Amino acid sequence: MHPLETFSQWRRRWFGWLPINQQWERSAEEVAPEQHDDWLLDPINQQEASALFPHLSKERAFLQYQKIRLQMREQEQRGY
């Protein structure tokens, strides 16, 4: 479990009874960057994919890099 998830669980347990709407409970739409600043919307760079996965062929590295980007987008609940 990631340390921030542990902190979030602890925070919810100890401060969940307070009737305060806290700033860190914002939705994904509220914290999403502007479209021109969103690096996940940039086209995939073949050189970057090959550098991240040097043990894979170019096609497999490209697919793996795209898979990671989609997983990051899903985790941040930013949609596709």
N, CA, C and O atoms as CSV, one atom per row, in Angstrom:
chain,resi,resn,atom,element,x,y,z
A,1,MET,N,N,0.846,-1.167,0.000
A,1,MET,CA,C,0.000,0.000,0.000
A,1,MET,C,C,0.900,1.241,0.000
A,1,MET,O,O,1.910,1.289,0.701
A,2,HIS,N,N,0.522,2.218,-0.781
A,2,HIS,CA,C,1.290,3.448,-0.895
A,2,HIS,C,C,1.153,4.267,0.387
A,2,HIS,O,O,0.084,4.269,0.999
A,3,PRO,N,N,2.210,4.961,0.804
A,3,PRO,CA,C,2.147,5.755,2.043
A,3,PRO,C,C,1.048,6.813,2.031
A,3,PRO,O,O,0.473,7.117,3.076
A,4,LEU,N,N,0.750,7.377,0.862
A,4,LEU,CA,C,-0.322,8.374,0.813
A,4,LEU,C,C,-1.691,7.727,1.028
A,4,LEU,O,O,-2.585,8.350,1.601
A,5,GLU,N,N,-1.860,6.499,0.580
A,5,GLU,CA,C,-3.115,5.787,0.834
A,5,GLU,C,C,-3.255,5.499,2.321
A,5,GLU,O,O,-4.345,5.617,2.880
A,6,THR,N,N,-2.156,5.124,2.960
A,6,THR,CA,C,-2.179,4.889,4.405
A,6,THR,C,C,-2.545,6.172,5.137
A,6,THR,O,O,-3.368,6.154,6.052
A,7,PHE,N,N,-1.935,7.291,4.736
A,7,PHE,CA,C,-2.260,8.570,5.349
A,7,PHE,C,C,-3.721,8.934,5.127
A,7,PHE,O,O,-4.376,9.439,6.039
A,8,SER,N,N,-4.236,8.688,3.940
A,8,SER,CA,C,-5.636,9.003,3.628
A,8,SER,C,C,-6.582,8.185,4.495
A,8,SER,O,O,-7.576,8.712,4.995
A,9,GLN,N,N,-6.284,6.914,4.677
A,9,GLN,CA,C,-7.129,6.084,5.541
A,9,GLN,C,C,-7.082,6.572,6.980
A,9,GLN,O,O,-8.111,6.642,7.651
A,10,TRP,N,N,-5.887,6.909,7.454
A,10,TRP,CA,C,-5.745,7.419,8.815
A,10,TRP,C,C,-6.509,8.734,8.985
A,10,TRP,O,O,-7.198,8.943,9.984
A,11,ARG,N,N,-6.372,9.610,7.996
A,11,ARG,CA,C,-7.057,10.906,8.051
A,11,ARG,C,C,-8.573,10.728,8.066
A,11,ARG,O,O,-9.265,11.391,8.838
A,12,ARG,N,N,-9.085,9.854,7.235
A,12,ARG,CA,C,-10.533,9.626,7.196
A,12,ARG,C,C,-11.036,9.028,8.508
A,12,ARG,O,O,-12.125,9.359,8.977
A,13,ARG,N,N,-10.227,8.142,9.091
A,13,ARG,CA,C,-10.624,7.514,10.350
A,13,ARG,C,C,-10.666,8.531,11.490
A,13,ARG,O,O,-11.602,8.535,12.289
A,14,TRP,N,N,-9.662,9.380,11.562
A,14,TRP,CA,C,-9.568,10.313,12.684
A,14,TRP,C,C,-10.358,11.593,12.479
A,14,TRP,O,O,-10.868,12.145,13.455
A,15,PHE,N,N,-10.483,12.084,11.271
A,15,PHE,CA,C,-11.147,13.351,11.025
A,15,PHE,C,C,-12.446,13.201,10.251
A,15,PHE,O,O,-13.047,14.203,9.865
A,16,GLY,N,N,-12.889,11.984,10.018
A,16,GLY,CA,C,-14.108,11.755,9.253
A,16,GLY,C,C,-15.364,12.244,9.941
A,16,GLY,O,O,-16.370,12.506,9.283
A,17,TRP,N,N,-15.320,12.368,11.237
A,17,TRP,CA,C,-16.506,12.791,11.975
A,17,TRP,C,C,-16.696,14.303,11.936
A,17,TRP,O,O,-17.767,14.786,12.304
A,18,LEU,N,N,-15.703,15.060,11.505
A,18,LEU,CA,C,-15.831,16.514,11.430
A,18,LEU,C,C,-16.722,16.905,10.259
A,18,LEU,O,O,-16.584,16.343,9.172
A,19,PRO,N,N,-17.640,17.863,10.456
A,19,PRO,CA,C,-18.538,18.278,9.358
A,19,PRO,C,C,-17.906,19.325,8.452
A,19,PRO,O,O,-18.570,20.284,8.057
A,20,ILE,N,N,-16.640,19.155,8.121
A,20,ILE,CA,C,-15.909,20.127,7.313
A,20,ILE,C,C,-15.639,19.521,5.944
A,20,ILE,O,O,-15.177,18.385,5.835
A,21,ASN,N,N,-15.931,20.292,4.902
A,21,ASN,CA,C,-15.581,19.861,3.547
A,21,ASN,C,C,-14.141,20.257,3.302
A,21,ASN,O,O,-13.847,21.439,3.123
A,22,GLN,N,N,-13.246,19.299,3.290
A,22,GLN,CA,C,-11.824,19.578,3.223
A,22,GLN,C,C,-11.367,19.748,1.775
A,22,GLN,O,O,-11.914,19.129,0.862
A,23,GLN,N,N,-10.358,20.595,1.581
A,23,GLN,CA,C,-9.860,20.902,0.248
A,23,GLN,C,C,-9.283,19.689,-0.469
A,23,GLN,O,O,-9.340,19.624,-1.697
A,24,TRP,N,N,-8.729,18.727,0.264
A,24,TRP,CA,C,-8.102,17.585,-0.422
A,24,TRP,C,C,-9.119,16.551,-0.888
A,24,TRP,O,O,-8.739,15.510,-1.424
A,25,GLU,N,N,-10.395,16.822,-0.692
A,25,GLU,CA,C,-11.432,15.907,-1.167
A,25,GLU,C,C,-12.044,16.398,-2.475
A,25,GLU,O,O,-13.221,16.151,-2.740
A,26,ARG,N,N,-11.261,17.084,-3.288
A,26,ARG,CA,C,-11.767,17.597,-4.554
A,26,ARG,C,C,-11.893,16.479,-5.581
A,26,ARG,O,O,-11.205,15.461,-5.498
A,27,SER,N,N,-12.773,16.680,-6.539
A,27,SER,CA,C,-12.979,15.672,-7.575
A,27,SER,C,C,-11.853,15.741,-8.604
A,27,SER,O,O,-11.080,16.699,-8.637
A,28,ALA,N,N,-11.776,14.722,-9.432
A,28,ALA,CA,C,-10.726,14.663,-10.450
A,28,ALA,C,C,-10.878,15.796,-11.459
A,28,ALA,O,O,-9.879,16.308,-11.965
A,29,GLU,N,N,-12.110,16.194,-11.759
A,29,GLU,CA,C,-12.322,17.286,-12.707
A,29,GLU,C,C,-11.799,18.610,-12.157
A,29,GLU,O,O,-11.335,19.461,-12.917
A,30,GLU,N,N,-11.872,18.783,-10.856
A,30,GLU,CA,C,-11.410,20.024,-10.243
A,30,GLU,C,C,-9.890,20.129,-10.218
A,30,GLU,O,O,-9.351,21.234,-10.279
A,31,VAL,N,N,-9.201,19.019,-10.131
A,31,VAL,CA,C,-7.740,19.050,-10.049
A,31,VAL,C,C,-7.063,18.732,-11.375
A,31,VAL,O,O,-5.836,18.785,-11.465
A,32,ALA,N,N,-7.829,18.407,-12.396
A,32,ALA,CA,C,-7.239,18.077,-13.698
A,32,ALA,C,C,-6.590,19.320,-14.294
A,32,ALA,O,O,-7.121,20.422,-14.160
A,33,PRO,N,N,-5.440,19.149,-14.955
A,33,PRO,CA,C,-4.788,20.309,-15.576
A,33,PRO,C,C,-5.557,20.773,-16.801
A,33,PRO,O,O,-6.414,20.066,-17.331
A,34,GLU,N,N,-5.226,21.974,-17.230
A,34,GLU,CA,C,-5.813,22.483,-18.474
A,34,GLU,C,C,-5.372,21.582,-19.622
A,34,GLU,O,O,-4.344,20.910,-19.535
A,35,GLN,N,N,-6.150,21.573,-20.688
A,35,GLN,CA,C,-5.866,20.656,-21.789
A,35,GLN,C,C,-4.492,20.906,-22.400
A,35,GLN,O,O,-3.825,19.949,-22.793
A,36,HIS,N,N,-4.045,22.159,-22.495
A,36,HIS,CA,C,-2.736,22.427,-23.093
A,36,HIS,C,C,-1.591,22.046,-22.150
A,36,HIS,O,O,-0.451,21.934,-22.599
A,37,ASP,N,N,-1.863,21.843,-20.856
A,37,ASP,CA,C,-0.839,21.424,-19.899
A,37,ASP,C,C,-0.880,19.926,-19.595
A,37,ASP,O,O,-0.047,19.434,-18.834
A,38,ASP,N,N,-1.816,19.206,-20.164
A,38,ASP,CA,C,-2.001,17.786,-19.854
A,38,ASP,C,C,-1.052,16.945,-20.705
A,38,ASP,O,O,-1.296,16.730,-21.892
A,39,TRP,N,N,0.039,16.469,-20.084
A,39,TRP,CA,C,1.030,15.702,-20.832
A,39,TRP,C,C,0.515,14.342,-21.256
A,39,TRP,O,O,1.091,13.720,-22.148
A,40,LEU,N,N,-0.567,13.861,-20.633
A,40,LEU,CA,C,-1.115,12.569,-21.046
A,40,LEU,C,C,-1.826,12.651,-22.401
A,40,LEU,O,O,-2.086,11.625,-23.029
A,41,LEU,N,N,-2.134,13.856,-22.844
A,41,LEU,CA,C,-2.765,14.021,-24.150
A,41,LEU,C,C,-1.736,14.148,-25.274
A,41,LEU,O,O,-2.097,14.104,-26.450
A,42,ASP,N,N,-0.464,14.306,-24.922
A,42,ASP,CA,C,0.583,14.411,-25.938
A,42,ASP,C,C,0.708,13.093,-26.689
A,42,ASP,O,O,0.459,12.029,-26.123
A,43,PRO,N,N,1.091,13.157,-27.956
A,43,PRO,CA,C,1.303,11.905,-28.699
A,43,PRO,C,C,2.454,11.115,-28.089
A,43,PRO,O,O,3.361,11.687,-27.485
A,44,ILE,N,N,2.408,9.819,-28.251
A,44,ILE,CA,C,3.427,8.943,-27.675
A,44,ILE,C,C,4.713,9.065,-28.475
A,44,ILE,O,O,4.712,9.017,-29.705
A,45,ASN,N,N,5.803,9.224,-27.750
A,45,ASN,CA,C,7.119,9.374,-28.347
A,45,ASN,C,C,7.786,7.992,-28.399
A,45,ASN,O,O,7.974,7.347,-27.368
A,46,GLN,N,N,8.139,7.551,-29.604
A,46,GLN,CA,C,8.755,6.234,-29.775
A,46,GLN,C,C,10.112,6.155,-29.087
A,46,GLN,O,O,10.459,5.111,-28.536
A,47,GLN,N,N,10.890,7.246,-29.109
A,47,GLN,CA,C,12.201,7.242,-28.460
A,47,GLN,C,C,12.055,7.109,-26.946
A,47,GLN,O,O,12.821,6.388,-26.306
A,48,GLU,N,N,11.077,7.802,-26.378
A,48,GLU,CA,C,10.852,7.710,-24.934
A,48,GLU,C,C,10.396,6.305,-24.555
A,48,GLU,O,O,10.829,5.761,-23.539
A,49,ALA,N,N,9.529,5.723,-25.364
A,49,ALA,CA,C,9.065,4.366,-25.094
A,49,ALA,C,C,10.224,3.374,-25.152
A,49,ALA,O,O,10.322,2.483,-24.308
A,50,SER,N,N,11.094,3.524,-26.136
A,50,SER,CA,C,12.249,2.627,-26.255
A,50,SER,C,C,13.227,2.826,-25.106
A,50,SER,O,O,13.849,1.868,-24.649
A,51,ALA,N,N,13.369,4.069,-24.634
A,51,ALA,CA,C,14.264,4.333,-23.508
A,51,ALA,C,C,13.717,3.747,-22.209
A,51,ALA,O,O,14.486,3.278,-21.370
A,52,LEU,N,N,12.397,3.769,-22.037
A,52,LEU,CA,C,11.790,3.220,-20.828
A,52,LEU,C,C,11.814,1.694,-20.814
A,52,LEU,O,O,11.929,1.077,-19.755
A,53,PHE,N,N,11.706,1.098,-21.984
A,53,PHE,CA,C,11.663,-0.360,-22.092
A,53,PHE,C,C,12.701,-0.838,-23.106
A,53,PHE,O,O,12.339,-1.299,-24.189
A,54,PRO,N,N,13.990,-0.732,-22.767
A,54,PRO,CA,C,15.030,-1.106,-23.735
A,54,PRO,C,C,15.087,-2.607,-24.009
A,54,PRO,O,O,15.643,-3.030,-25.023
A,55,HIS,N,N,14.522,-3.403,-23.123
A,55,HIS,CA,C,14.566,-4.855,-23.293
A,55,HIS,C,C,13.485,-5.365,-24.242
A,55,HIS,O,O,13.484,-6.544,-24.597
A,56,LEU,N,N,12.567,-4.494,-24.656
A,56,LEU,CA,C,11.481,-4.896,-25.549
A,56,LEU,C,C,11.741,-4.405,-26.967
A,56,LEU,O,O,12.534,-3.488,-27.183
A,57,SER,N,N,11.070,-5.020,-27.923
A,57,SER,CA,C,11.154,-4.525,-29.297
A,57,SER,C,C,10.455,-3.167,-29.372
A,57,SER,O,O,9.757,-2.774,-28.437
A,58,LYS,N,N,10.640,-2.461,-30.470
A,58,LYS,CA,C,10.061,-1.122,-30.591
A,58,LYS,C,C,8.532,-1.161,-30.495
A,58,LYS,O,O,7.924,-0.315,-29.840
A,59,GLU,N,N,7.930,-2.133,-31.143
A,59,GLU,CA,C,6.471,-2.234,-31.122
A,59,GLU,C,C,5.948,-2.567,-29.718
A,59,GLU,O,O,4.968,-1.984,-29.254
A,60,ARG,N,N,6.619,-3.512,-29.052
A,60,ARG,CA,C,6.200,-3.904,-27.691
A,60,ARG,C,C,6.436,-2.759,-26.699
A,60,ARG,O,O,5.626,-2.545,-25.798
A,61,ALA,N,N,7.535,-2.029,-26.861
A,61,ALA,CA,C,7.806,-0.887,-25.989
A,61,ALA,C,C,6.739,0.190,-26.167
A,61,ALA,O,O,6.276,0.792,-25.199
A,62,PHE,N,N,6.360,0.418,-27.419
A,62,PHE,CA,C,5.309,1.393,-27.715
A,62,PHE,C,C,3.990,0.995,-27.047
A,62,PHE,O,O,3.318,1.827,-26.438
A,63,LEU,N,N,3.630,-0.283,-27.170
A,63,LEU,CA,C,2.391,-0.764,-26.565
A,63,LEU,C,C,2.438,-0.718,-25.043
A,63,LEU,O,O,1.447,-0.358,-24.407
A,64,GLN,N,N,3.564,-1.074,-24.455
A,64,GLN,CA,C,3.712,-1.044,-23.001
A,64,GLN,C,C,3.627,0.386,-22.479
A,64,GLN,O,O,3.003,0.645,-21.450
A,65,TYR,N,N,4.260,1.309,-23.196
A,65,TYR,CA,C,4.229,2.723,-22.811
A,65,TYR,C,C,2.803,3.266,-22.882
A,65,TYR,O,O,2.365,4.002,-21.997
A,66,GLN,N,N,2.091,2.899,-23.934
A,66,GLN,CA,C,0.696,3.330,-24.065
A,66,GLN,C,C,-0.159,2.730,-22.945
A,66,GLN,O,O,-1.038,3.407,-22.410
A,67,LYS,N,N,0.085,1.494,-22.594
A,67,LYS,CA,C,-0.656,0.841,-21.514
A,67,LYS,C,C,-0.442,1.563,-20.181
A,67,LYS,O,O,-1.390,1.773,-19.424
A,68,ILE,N,N,0.811,1.941,-19.900
A,68,ILE,CA,C,1.107,2.662,-18.659
A,68,ILE,C,C,0.404,4.010,-18.631
A,68,ILE,O,O,-0.141,4.405,-17.600
A,69,ARG,N,N,0.410,4.718,-19.754
A,69,ARG,CA,C,-0.271,6.024,-19.803
A,69,ARG,C,C,-1.770,5.878,-19.562
A,69,ARG,O,O,-2.372,6.693,-18.862
A,70,LEU,N,N,-2.370,4.843,-20.141
A,70,LEU,CA,C,-3.803,4.620,-19.923
A,70,LEU,C,C,-4.094,4.238,-18.472
A,70,LEU,O,O,-5.111,4.654,-17.917
A,71,GLN,N,N,-3.215,3.454,-17.855
A,71,GLN,CA,C,-3.389,3.107,-16.449
A,71,GLN,C,C,-3.289,4.340,-15.561
A,71,GLN,O,O,-4.047,4.476,-14.601
A,72,MET,N,N,-2.365,5.236,-15.874
A,72,MET,CA,C,-2.228,6.466,-15.099
A,72,MET,C,C,-3.483,7.323,-15.229
A,72,MET,O,O,-3.955,7.894,-14.246
A,73,ARG,N,N,-4.011,7.409,-16.419
A,73,ARG,CA,C,-5.236,8.193,-16.644
A,73,ARG,C,C,-6.402,7.570,-15.876
A,73,ARG,O,O,-7.212,8.287,-15.289
A,74,GLU,N,N,-6.488,6.250,-15.878
A,74,GLU,CA,C,-7.557,5.570,-15.151
A,74,GLU,C,C,-7.425,5.776,-13.654
A,74,GLU,O,O,-8.427,6.014,-12.978
A,75,GLN,N,N,-6.218,5.691,-13.119
A,75,GLN,CA,C,-6.002,5.892,-11.689
A,75,GLN,C,C,-6.363,7.306,-11.256
A,75,GLN,O,O,-6.857,7.509,-10.147
A,76,GLU,N,N,-6.123,8.270,-12.114
A,76,GLU,CA,C,-6.434,9.655,-11.784
A,76,GLU,C,C,-7.883,10.001,-12.103
A,76,GLU,O,O,-8.313,11.130,-11.867
A,77,GLN,N,N,-8.636,9.052,-12.633
A,77,GLN,CA,C,-10.049,9.226,-12.962
A,77,GLN,C,C,-10.271,10.425,-13.864
A,77,GLN,O,O,-11.166,11.239,-13.639
A,78,ARG,N,N,-9.430,10.517,-14.898
A,78,ARG,CA,C,-9.526,11.650,-15.808
A,78,ARG,C,C,-10.242,11.300,-17.092
A,78,ARG,O,O,-10.383,12.152,-17.969
A,79,GLY,N,N,-10.690,10.088,-17.222
A,79,GLY,CA,C,-11.392,9.684,-18.428
A,79,GLY,C,C,-10.444,9.415,-19.582
A,79,GLY,O,O,-9.228,9.550,-19.446
A,80,TYR,N,N,-11.004,9.038,-20.706
A,80,TYR,CA,C,-10.199,8.727,-21.885
A,80,TYR,C,C,-10.517,9.734,-22.945
A,80,TYR,O,O,-9.956,9.676,-24.039
